[in-house]
Amino acid sequence: MKNYPLSVQIWIVIAIITLSISILLAFILPSTLRSFFTREVYASIHAAQDLVFNQFDSNVYRDYIGPDFFGEEQVLENIRTVKHFIIYDDNRPIASFSISEDFLKKAQEQAIVQRNISQEYSGDINGKKVFYIISKCKVLNQDAFLVSYMGDSYREDLVQTLFKRLINLMGLVFLFSWIPAILLSRYLSKPLVNLEKKVEKLANNEWNEPIELNRRDEIGKLGYSIEHLRKQLIRQDEAEQSFLQHVSHELKTPVMVIQSFTQAIKDGIYPKGTLDDSIDVIDNEAKRLEKKIKNLLYLTKLDYLSNHEIDKVNFSLDSLIKEIIERFSWHRTNINWNLDLIPISIEGDLEQWKIAIENLLDNQIRYANSQILISLKKTDNKTLLRIWNDGPHIEENLLNTMFNKFNKGYKGEFGLGLAIAYKIINAHSSNIFAINEKEGVSFYIEISS
């Protein structure tokens, strides 16, 4: 069924439900109705007996049935064909009509052993089911039993009549429920069909048409999520285009410098005055180009590794930080490094953490004026690493996006270092964020224990 359109699936489900309910009621209703009308039949018999008893004065033993009881047949029957006859204590029956011998014998036996004043029974007369009640009474100061009975045909007629009407009603309900079911299925599937068409456009890079659904149910939430995805795709596409333009420019610049310098050297011209100085420029540009290419390749590698389990080892984070600082401190000798590191070991990929911290410190060195502070401590159940520099504040609109790989960094510069650090830290179930302090900028890394 899942291969049919959604509107057809909804209609089929509703049709199956209504049909199942109808079939279930067809089995349950007859027995339920029979049980109900059985009680109604006994209630009618009780009412008929009360009608007989009320014709005469009553007492505790109901000795109020006199000779006239046998005289008029209309007293012995009510409008629902309840019939009566008397059984004396000596098993002598008195009735104004013929009674089946088998039924009479059975009623006599039951009357003799009956302990209650009135008791309900069921039996048959000439193969037809009857319901009857035997009540103790006195007739002409003699103990006797009033037997009142009623045929099953009355109950069956009621059951059949009411059941037929209910079946007809259920048939109409079942038939007319299909019409709103079809309308409902189309109503529910229509917005989904529209969403399908718009998602297909998204797949074809047609992102300009907004997705608007004026509803707040699950379909509306789905439409909102797809609209959010559309906006994200537009932003990512714009960021990627901007990033690729800059990367191509960044890669092209050192290549052009290298080409122009090598061509000049071939022609016997030294752009930097001497051969050694000119070759140093070529070497620096080659290293710069190599670094950018390595970052691009490593970012691609991290995307691949994100779908694989990290090889974790236990290592000393404070020792790793000190080791990296020893190498980086030579890049800018005018920076004062302040360290507040307590011995802490964590589990993770040592090589990835090394690259993440190197990229963060490279960023700090680039923007710090004269001081960098690094602190490492335990807070609650987390390890907190703070890296502060006394450089300029980051623009507020970049604080939440500076770790995106296709985003322009603060001061209008591009770079992949922070994006790489973010992906590594995030892959280790940790968090990184930046805050503009009263003076300078702090990067915080919350490492899960």
ZISULHU-V292851 format. One record per pair of residues at least 24 apart in sequence whose ideal C-beta (glycine too) atoms are under 10 Angstrom apart, sorted by the first residue. I is the first residue (numbers start at 0). J is the second residue. Records with the same first field share a line. If there is no record, write none. Layout:
I=J / J
This chain:
4=184 / 185 / 188 / 191 / 192
5=184 / 185 / 187 / 188 / 189 / 191 / 192 / 195
6=180 / 181 / 182 / 183 / 184 / 185 / 186 / 187 / 188 / 189 / 191 / 192
7=181 / 184 / 188
8=184 / 188
9=180 / 181 / 183 / 184 / 185 / 186 / 187 / 188
10=177 / 180 / 181 / 182 / 183 / 184 / 185 / 188
11=180 / 184
12=180 / 184
13=176 / 177 / 179 / 180 / 181 / 183 / 184
14=173 / 176 / 177 / 180 / 181
16=176 / 180
17=169 / 172 / 173 / 174 / 176 / 177 / 180
18=173 / 176 / 177
20=169 / 172 / 173 / 176
21=166 / 169 / 170 / 172 / 173 / 176
22=169
24=162 / 165 / 166 / 169
25=162 / 165 / 166 / 169
28=158 / 161 / 162 / 165 / 166 / 169
29=158 / 159 / 161 / 162 / 165
30=158
31=158 / 162
32=154 / 155 / 157 / 158 / 159 / 160 / 161 / 162 / 165
33=151 / 154 / 155 / 157 / 158 / 162
34=158
35=154 / 157 / 158 / 161
36=151 / 153 / 154 / 155 / 156 / 157 / 158 / 161
37=119 / 121 / 130 / 151 / 154 / 158
38=119 / 154
39=79 / 153 / 154 / 157
40=79 / 81 / 119 / 121 / 129 / 130 / 131 / 148 / 149 / 150 / 151 / 153 / 154 / 157
41=119 / 120 / 121 / 130 / 131 / 132 / 149
43=77 / 78 / 79 / 80 / 81 / 130 / 147 / 149 / 153 / 154
44=77 / 79 / 81 / 82 / 83 / 117 / 119 / 129 / 130 / 131 / 132 / 134 / 147 / 148 / 149
45=81 / 117 / 119 / 132 / 134 / 147
46=77 / 79 / 81 / 147
47=75 / 76 / 77 / 78 / 79 / 80 / 81 / 82 / 83 / 132 / 147 / 148 / 149
48=77 / 81 / 83 / 117 / 132 / 133 / 134 / 136 / 145 / 146 / 147
49=77 / 134 / 147
50=74 / 75 / 76 / 77 / 81 / 83 / 147
51=75 / 76 / 77 / 81 / 83 / 134 / 136 / 145 / 147
52=134 / 136 / 145
57=136
58=137
59=116 / 137
60=116 / 135 / 136 / 137 / 140 / 142
61=116 / 117 / 134 / 135 / 136 / 137 / 138 / 143 / 145
62=136 / 137 / 138 / 139 / 140 / 141 / 142 / 143
63=136 / 137 / 138
64=136 / 137 / 138 / 139 / 143 / 145
65=138 / 139
66=138 / 139
68=93 / 95 / 136 / 138 / 139 / 143 / 145
69=93 / 94 / 95 / 138
70=95
71=95
72=96
75=145 / 147
76=147 / 149
77=147 / 149
79=149 / 150 / 153
80=148 / 149 / 150 / 152 / 153
81=130 / 131 / 132 / 147 / 148 / 149 / 150 / 153
82=124 / 129 / 131 / 146 / 147 / 148 / 149 / 150
83=131 / 132 / 134 / 145 / 146 / 147 / 148
84=131 / 144 / 145 / 146 / 147 / 148
85=136 / 138 / 141 / 143 / 144 / 145 / 146
86=110 / 111 / 133 / 143 / 144 / 145 / 146
87=138 / 139 / 141 / 142 / 143 / 144
88=135 / 137 / 138 / 141 / 142 / 143 / 144
89=141 / 142 / 143
90=144
91=141 / 143
92=143 / 144 / 146
93=138 / 143
94=146
98=124 / 146 / 148
99=123 / 124 / 125 / 126 / 127 / 129
101=125
102=129 / 131 / 146 / 148
103=146
105=131
106=131 / 133 / 144 / 146 / 148
107=133 / 144 / 146
109=133 / 144 / 146
110=134 / 135 / 143 / 144 / 145 / 146
111=144
113=144
117=144 / 145 / 147
120=146 / 148
121=148 / 151
122=148
123=150 / 151
124=148 / 150 / 151
127=151 / 152
128=152 / 154 / 155
130=154
187=216 / 218
188=218
189=218
190=214 / 216 / 218 / 219 / 221 / 222
191=218 / 221 / 222
193=218 / 222
194=218 / 221 / 222 / 225 / 226
197=222 / 225 / 226 / 229
198=225 / 228 / 229
200=229
201=225 / 228 / 229 / 232
204=232 / 236
205=229
206=230 / 231 / 232 / 233 / 236
207=233
234=400 / 403 / 405 / 406
235=403 / 404 / 405
236=405
237=405
238=400 / 403 / 404 / 405 / 406 / 407
239=404 / 405
240=405
241=405 / 406 / 407 / 413
242=403 / 404 / 405 / 406 / 407 / 413 / 415 / 418
243=405
244=413
245=405 / 407 / 411 / 412 / 413 / 414
246=291 / 292 / 294 / 295 / 405 / 413 / 415
248=413
249=287 / 288 / 291 / 413 / 414
250=287 / 288 / 291 / 292 / 295
251=288
252=284 / 287 / 288
253=280 / 281 / 283 / 284 / 285 / 286 / 287 / 288 / 289 / 290 / 291
254=284 / 285 / 288
255=284
256=280 / 281 / 283 / 284 / 285 / 287 / 288
257=281 / 282 / 283 / 284 / 285 / 288
258=284
260=284
290=361 / 415 / 416
291=413 / 414 / 415
293=354 / 415
294=354 / 358 / 404 / 414 / 415 / 416 / 418 / 419
295=404 / 415 / 419
297=351 / 354 / 358 / 415 / 419 / 422 / 423
298=404 / 415 / 416 / 418 / 419 / 422
300=351 / 419
301=351 / 354 / 404 / 418 / 419 / 421 / 422 / 423 / 425 / 426
302=404 / 422
304=348 / 351 / 422 / 423 / 426
305=422 / 425 / 426
307=426
309=346 / 347 / 348 / 351 / 423 / 426 / 427 / 428
310=347 / 348 / 349 / 350 / 351
311=345 / 346 / 347 / 348 / 349 / 427
312=345 / 346 / 347 / 348 / 349 / 350
313=344 / 345 / 346 / 347 / 349
314=344 / 345 / 346 / 347 / 348 / 349 / 352 / 353
315=340 / 342 / 343 / 344 / 345 / 349
316=340 / 341 / 342 / 343 / 344 / 345 / 347 / 349 / 352 / 356 / 375 / 382 / 384 / 444 / 446
317=341 / 342 / 343 / 344 / 345 / 373 / 375 / 384
318=342 / 343 / 344
319=345 / 349 / 352 / 353 / 356 / 357
320=352 / 353 / 356 / 360 / 373 / 375 / 384 / 386
321=373
322=353 / 356
323=352 / 353 / 354 / 356 / 357 / 359 / 360 / 361
324=356 / 360 / 371 / 373
326=357 / 360
327=356 / 357 / 360 / 361 / 363 / 364 / 371
328=360 / 364 / 371
330=360 / 361 / 364 / 365
331=363 / 364 / 365 / 367 / 369 / 371
333=367 / 368 / 369
334=363 / 364 / 367 / 368 / 369 / 370 / 371 / 388 / 389
335=367 / 369 / 370 / 371 / 372 / 389
336=360 / 363 / 367 / 370 / 371 / 372 / 373
337=370 / 371 / 372 / 373 / 374 / 387
338=371 / 372 / 373 / 374 / 375
339=372 / 373 / 374 / 375 / 376 / 385
340=373 / 374 / 375 / 376 / 384
341=374 / 375 / 376 / 377 / 382
342=375
343=375 / 376 / 377 / 382 / 383 / 384 / 446 / 448
344=382
345=382 / 384 / 427 / 429 / 446 / 447 / 448
346=427 / 446 / 447 / 448
347=423 / 424 / 426 / 427 / 428 / 429 / 446 / 447
348=423 / 426 / 427
350=423
351=419 / 420 / 422 / 423 / 424 / 426 / 427
352=420 / 423 / 424 / 427 / 429 / 446
353=423
354=416 / 419 / 420 / 423
355=416 / 417 / 419 / 420 / 421 / 422 / 423 / 424 / 426 / 427 / 429 / 431 / 444
356=384 / 386 / 420 / 423 / 424 / 444
357=416 / 419 / 420
358=414 / 415 / 416 / 417 / 418 / 419 / 420 / 421 / 423
359=384 / 386 / 416 / 417 / 419 / 420 / 421 / 424 / 431 / 442 / 444
360=386 / 388 / 416 / 420 / 442
361=414 / 416 / 417 / 420
362=386 / 388 / 390 / 401 / 408 / 409 / 414 / 416 / 417 / 420 / 433 / 440 / 442
363=387 / 388 / 389 / 390 / 439 / 440 / 442
364=388 / 390
365=390 / 408 / 410 / 412 / 414 / 416
366=390 / 391 / 393 / 408 / 409 / 410 / 412 / 439 / 440
367=391 / 439 / 440
368=439
370=438 / 439
371=439
372=439 / 441
373=442
374=441
375=444 / 446
377=446 / 448
378=445
379=445 / 448
380=447 / 448
381=429 / 430 / 444 / 445 / 446 / 447 / 448
382=429 / 444 / 445 / 446 / 447 / 448
383=443 / 444 / 445 / 446
384=424 / 429 / 431 / 442 / 443 / 444 / 445 / 446
385=434 / 441 / 442 / 443 / 444
386=431 / 433 / 440 / 441 / 442 / 443 / 444
387=434 / 436 / 438 / 439 / 440 / 441 / 442 / 443
388=436 / 439 / 440 / 441 / 442
389=436 / 438 / 439 / 440
390=438 / 439 / 440
391=435 / 439 / 440
392=434 / 435 / 436 / 437 / 438 / 439 / 440
393=433 / 434 / 435 / 440
394=435
395=435
397=433
398=432 / 433 / 434 / 435 / 440
399=432 / 433
401=432 / 433 / 442
402=431 / 432 / 433
409=433 / 440
417=442
420=444
